[in-house]
């Protein structure tokens, strides 16, 4: 089956290359390490006796942030070192900023073509491979099988879309995933989906979501005040649109105007999912007559109506300024949703649309805990946002429920580390 994948990979890559080259050029930052995509990894030190090398692949910013507790736990454990790779330029930038002291090297993941993958494998020589969430690259897994190296899929999950596709092509998916030693599922729902596809029960285990173990550095009062001033926010309430997509910003602007019409002192903070949409947002805001400032332009010269956080890796900090958070990519026509985890950990009252399929189990848990409020339409968002901005007690109830939910769902890091120990012990023996 792997030969079928290898044969179709290059034609598929050639067909898709114009789109991905356009995205790479638009987002920037890829030219620096292009040859790593072809298997020429960053120079790594020789392997040390008694130290096991782990190759950990995390695709982008969200996964990079999630692996922090695991990297720290591996470092504390000793006897292990991590080579960390990523796929996106933003993920690479974040890894270089956060994890040099916790890794033996940081680089880009090679193309999943046999020549590039094999070349990278001979350079890295790992004892264990860890793939985050939806990363299940057939050639990478095949190389692990050829080298006798176990593969661990952590925080493993299946979105609705991935699940439907996997069910349609279950025999093909199972054949290409044969080399995955264990799938550590983010939730019981994900485990059931993998079972339905046909993954053997003995290879599945629910360990929980690593993202719930993340420790978010809290800003002190002085730092929060400084950040508010830098982005141009006044002293009133802050409505945050977290990782928004097109159309959602318009609804948030309407909520801001409605809230102000009712006499509330409130500002809007928008953090778009894709920072390169800044010109689109600039045009939208210019039509409203509201004052605005983009974080990427530096320190705001004055207080504005709308602040735009169009920088990478600052969502956690900016979320700490919010009094109410709307989770993006959750209103029609969008589907999937962005993560509500960080805002919940920070005990922020949360609103979300009906389309949170990528975080179904998390949203179900938050809903059962009484920590979120669902809005069905753009009009509902406007109405509910104003309602929660008007009444502090309603916001406080969501916040306390979010705290209780978070405390009840921690511990995935230690459960994951236990499996890492088990698989490395078997390889040593």
N, C-alpha and C positions, 0 to 999 in steps of 0.2 A: 504493500500500500504506500510505503514511503516513496517508492519510485514514481508512482502516479503524482504525488505531491511535488516531487522534484521536477517532473516534466512540465507540469502546468505552472510552476512558480515563476519562471522567467517570462513567459508570455503575459501572465497576469501582472507581473511587475512592470513590464514595458507599457501595457495598456494603462496602468494606474499612475505611471511616473509623471506625466504632465501635471496631474492634480497635486501629487505630493511635492513635486518640485516647486509648484506655485505656493503651496502652504509653507514650505521651508523658507522660501524667499520672503514671503509675507511676514512670517514670525521672526525670521533672522536667527543667527547664532549657530547655524549648522556647519558652516564652512570650516570652523576651527578644528573639528575632529572628524572630517569626512571619511578619512581612510579607516577609522575604527569601524565604520559600517561594513567595510570589506574584510573584517577579521584581524586587522592590524591593531591589536589592543594596546592600551597604554603600558609602558614598561612596568613590570611587577617584580618585586624582590624574589629571590629564590625561596622556595618553600623550606620552612624550618622543621627539623625533626620534632615530632610530637605535637605539631600544630596543624590542625585540619583547616583546609581552605574551603570557604563557602562562596559560591557565585550567586549573588542575589540580584534578581532583575525586578525593577519597579518602573512602570511605564512613564509616569508623569508626576506632577506636583502633589496631587492628592495621595498617591501611594508613597511618595517620598516622605511626606509628613507622617504617614501612618507607621512606617518602619522604624521611626526613631526609638521607641521603647525596646523593640527587638534588637536593634544594633547595640543599644546600651547594655542590654541583658547579656548578649553574646560577649561583649567586651569584658564585663564583670566576671563571667563564667571562666574565661581563660581557656587556653588550649585551642582556640579557634580564631581565624581571621577572615575578613569579608572583602571580597572584590565586588563592588557595587556598580551596576550598569543601569542605564535608563534609555528611553527612546526619544524623548522630547528635549528641546533646547532649554525649556524652562525647568524641567526636572533635573537636567544636568547642572544648570546654574545653582539651583537650590541645594543639590547634593554637595557641590563644591563649597558652598557656604557653610553647611551644617555638619557634614560628616567626615571631613579629612582625618580627624583624630580617632574615628571609630572604624576606619576601613584601611585596607592595605593598598587600595587603588580605586579610582572612580573613572568610569568611561561610558561610551555609548554601546548599546547592544548591537551586535552585528546583524546584517540581513540574514533572514532565516533561509538562506540558500546553502546547499551542502558545502560548497567550496569555502565560503566566508565563515560559516559556522565551524567547520572542521579546523580551519586555520586558527580561529580564536580559541578553540578548545585545547589545541596543543600548546598555546601560549599560557593559558590560565591554569590548566591542570587542577580543576577543583576536586574536592572529595565529596561535596554535596552541592546540589543546585536548589535554590529556592526561587519560585516564581510567585509574584504577587497577584492576587485577585483573578483577573481574566487572562493572564499571560500563560498560554499553553502552546508554545511554538513547536510544531511537529519536528522540524529538523534539529532544533536544540535538544528536544527530548530524545530524539533518535541518537544523537551524538553521546548523550549521557548513557544511554543503553549500551552503546558500543564500547564505552570506556568503563562500564561497570559502576557507574556513579548513580546513587539514588537521587530522585527528583521529588521535591516537596512543593506542593501548591498550597500556599497559605492565604488566609482570608478568601478562600475560593468561593466564588459566587457566580450565578447565572442570571442576567437580566432577562426580562420577558422575551426580548428579541433574540438573544443568544440561545435561550432555552428552546424557542420554536425552531430555530435553525438546526440546533443540535438534535432535536427529535426527528426532524426531516431526514437528516443524514447520520443517524445514530451509528450504523456500522462503520462508516468512514471516520467519524469522530473517535470512536472507541479504538479503532485500529491505530490511528495516529497518536492517541494518548496512552498507548499501552505501556510506555516507559515511565509514566508518572507513578512513583512508588506509593504516595499517599496524598490525598486531598483533605486539607484541614478547612472545613467549611465555616463560613462566617455566621451561618444560622442553620437551624433545623430545616427550615424551608429550602435552603440551598442544598442541603444533604439529600432531601427527598427528591429534588430535581435531578441530581446526579444519579441517584438510584434508578429513577424512571428512564434515564437515557441508557442505562445498562452498566454503569460502573459498579464493580463488585463491592459489596458492603464492607468487606474487610479492608478495603483501601480508603474508606470514608470515615471521617471523624469530625464532629462539630466541636470546635475549640472557641468559637466566638469571634467577635470583630476586634482586630488589633487597634482600630481607630479609637476604640473606647478606652484604651489604656494610655492614650497620648496625654502628656502633661503640658498644658499650654502656659507659658510664662505670662503671669499677670502683670499688667502695667500698674504702677503706683499712681496715686492721685496726681502728682506733679507731671508724670509722663503722659497720663491721659489728657491733662489740660494742655500740655505742649502739643500733642498730636492733634487735638481738636483745632488748635490755632493754626497749625501747619496746613491742614486740609481745608480750612475755611469754615468750620462749623461754629455756630454761636453757642450760647449757654443753655438753650432750650432742649426739648426732646429731639431724638434722632431716630428716624425711620431708615432702616438699612435694607436695600435690595442686594441679597447675597448671591453672587455668581449668576447675574441676570442674563436673559436672552432677549432677542428682538421682540418688541410688543409689550414686554413686562415693564420696561422702564416707563412707558407711556401711562400705564395704570398706576404706577407708583407716583408719578408726577401729579396725576389726578387726585390721588390720596393726599398728597402734600397740600394741594390747593384747597381741597375740601376741608382738611383739618384746620388750615389757617382761616378759612372762611367761618369756622366755628370758634375762632378766637384762640386757638392753640398756638403756643410758641414752639414750632417744630421745624426741623430742617431735614433734608433728604440726602442720604449717602448711598451712592450706587457703586457697586463693585461688579463690573461686567465680567462674564465668564471668559471672554476673549478681549484682551486689551486693545487689539488692533481694530476694534470697532469704534475707536474714539471719535473718528470723524463723523461717523453715522450719529453718534450720540451728540456731538457738537451741533449738528444740524437740527436734531430734534429739540434740544434745549434752547437753541437760538430762536425757534418759533414760539416758545412759551413766554418770552420776556423775562424769565427768571435769571438771576445771576448764577454763575457756575464757575467751578475751578477744577482742573485736572491735576491729580496728584503728581503725574509725571512732569508737570511744568515747574515743580519746585514748591516753595512755601507760598501759600495763598497770601496775596497782598491785603486782603480784607475778608470780613465775614460774607459768605455767599448763601444763596438759597439751596443750591445743590452742589455737593462735592462728589467727584468721581474718582474712585480708587483704581486707576488704570496702571498699577504697578504689580510686579510679580511677588508672591510670597508674603503679602501684608494683610491678607484677609483676616487672619486670627487677631492681629492687633486692631484692625479697624472695627471688627465685630465688638470689641470691648467698649466702643463708644456708643453702641446702639441701645436704645430702649425698647425697640421692637424690630424683629427680623422677618423678612419674607424670603423664602428659599426659592431660588430661580429655577428655570427650565421645568416648571411644574404646571404652567397654565397653557391651554391650547393656543397654538397648534403644536406646542412642544411636548415631549414625553421623556420620561426617564428621571428627571429631577437632579438637582445638585445635592451634595451632602448636607444634611442638617446636623451632623455629629458635633462639629466644633462649636456651633452656636449653642447646642444643647449642653455640652460640657461647660460652657461659659454661663449656663443658666439664663440664657436669653429667651424671652417669650417668642414663640415661633408661629408664623403663618405659612401655609404651603398650599399649592394648587392640588388638583385631583390626580395629576400624572407624575407620581413618584415611584415608578416601577423599578428603578435601579436601587431603591432603598426601601423596598416593600416591608421587609421584616423590621427594619429600624423604625420606620414610620408607624407600623402596627404597634410596636412596643411603646413608642412615645405617645401614641393615641390612647392605648390602654392605660398608660400612666397619667393621662390628662395633661400632657406637657405641650401639646400642639393644637392648633386650630386650622381646619381645612376650609379653603374657600374654593368655590366651584368655577367662578368666572372672574373676569377683570373687574366687573362691577361689584362683585362680592368682596374682592380684595380692597377696593376703595372703602366700602362700607365698614368692613371688619377692622381695617387698619385704623380708621378714624375712631371706631368704638374702643379699641384697646389703647389707643393713645389718650383718649379722654379719661379712662378709668384705671388708675394705678393698681387698684386691688385685683383687677382682672389680669394685669400683667404679672403681678406678684404670684398669683396662683399658678400660672404656667411655669414661672421660673422655679418655684419650689418643687413642682412635679418633675421638671427636667433634672434637678439635682438628685432626687430620689431614684429616678430611672438610671442615671449614670452610675450611681453608687452600687446599684443592684446588678450591673452588667459588666463589671470589670473583671480582669483576670486572663484574657486571651493570650497575653505575652508569655506568661509562665507555662500555660498549657502547650503553646507552640514550641517553646524552648525544650520542654520535656521530650517532644517527638524529635527535635533536632538532635538531642543527646542520644536518643535510642538509635536513630539511623546511623549516626557517626560511630557509635559503639559497635554496631554490626559490621560496618565497613572496616574498622580497625582490626576486628577479629577475623 
